[in-house]
Amino acid sequence: MKALEELRQAQRKPAEKVPQFGIGDTVRVHFRIVEGEKERVQVFEGVVIGRKGSEGPDARFTVRRVAFGEGVERVFPLHSPRIEKVEVTREGSARRAKLYYLRERSGKAARVKARERSTSTKGA
Amino acid sequence: MLGLIGKKLGQTRVYDAKGTAVPVTVVHAGPNIVVQKKTVDSDGYAAVQLGFGPQKDHRISKPLAGHLAKAKAPSLRKLLEFRDFPLNVNPGDKVSVTVFAEGDYVDAIGVTKGRGFEGVVKRHGFRGGDITHGAKGWHRRSGAIGQRLFPGTVMRGMRMPGHMGQVRRTTQNLQVVKVLEEDQLLLIKGAIPGANGDYVVIRAAKKRKKAEAKK
């Protein structure tokens, strides 16, 4: 059984490569997609509305954006090698772990308060 | 037929070269020890008996201990015969997981999880009855099982409740995703029969030529 657990852990990215961000942050996810022979990087920008699986090998996070008036959510595996990088464009302050309430809101009501920059040490 | 005895460790998923997550079953399948070699001359058919899995010495009966001693093999839990084994091996040899390569197709044979006595909804996928709309006590039944005075009997093979699971099943044409020689592990794409910790047989796919697998 130990071998299986080791194999699972081996699927994780090295600690320094794991993207650091928090819930409520607005992020740009650089995701490599393969189209036939070609490979290109697609950027998905939105608010992180939840994370699952802690930091473990199966960890994933949900990014929500409103595109052309329609809410779009994408779930990314945190340790996927297809994720080139995750840029944090705006840090948000959220008082709960899952921001599912954003789904029922639109426009101005669907905003996340920005976090005070001064004290933040990122990610946390 | 090329094959190995292994132990199903469990399922996980790995990323392939393209970064796609592939679901795999991890099987600890080696090294298998050749215990006996049967030939056409002495036994009427050619086969190799492989053994796998550590066993306490006092659990081995004396006749079996004598049989193992002939091959100078340690106490083993599982012994199985593979007919027409393609490799030239002799008693006492070890067979590693490297007999399979990445991309090969294999069949996995195991004993499915026992479910006990199950009704027709779970066992055969019958629809059952409505849960609401005034239904009363007719939710998971099978319905009629026959006609009238003619034929006056229930047809053979009618699907009914009964024991489910704990039978030998083969899943065919599974791809080997990775072979880890160091830990003697095989990573096989998809699910294979049996609970974690069960013994399974991994053999070369019967319905696929090896050359075909390589393309």
Chai-1 contact restraints between the chains, C-beta under 6 A:
chainA,res_idxA,chainB,res_idxB,connection_type,confidence,min_distance_angstrom,max_distance_angstrom,comment,restraint_id
A,A3,B,D183,contact,1.0,0.0,6.0,A-B,restraint_1
A,L4,B,L9,contact,1.0,0.0,6.0,A-B,restraint_2
A,L4,B,G10,contact,1.0,0.0,6.0,A-B,restraint_3
A,L4,B,V26,contact,1.0,0.0,6.0,A-B,restraint_4
A,R8,B,T12,contact,1.0,0.0,6.0,A-B,restraint_5
A,Q11,B,V14,contact,1.0,0.0,6.0,A-B,restraint_6
A,P81,B,Y15,contact,1.0,0.0,6.0,A-B,restraint_7
A,P81,B,G19,contact,1.0,0.0,6.0,A-B,restraint_8
A,R82,B,G19,contact,1.0,0.0,6.0,A-B,restraint_9
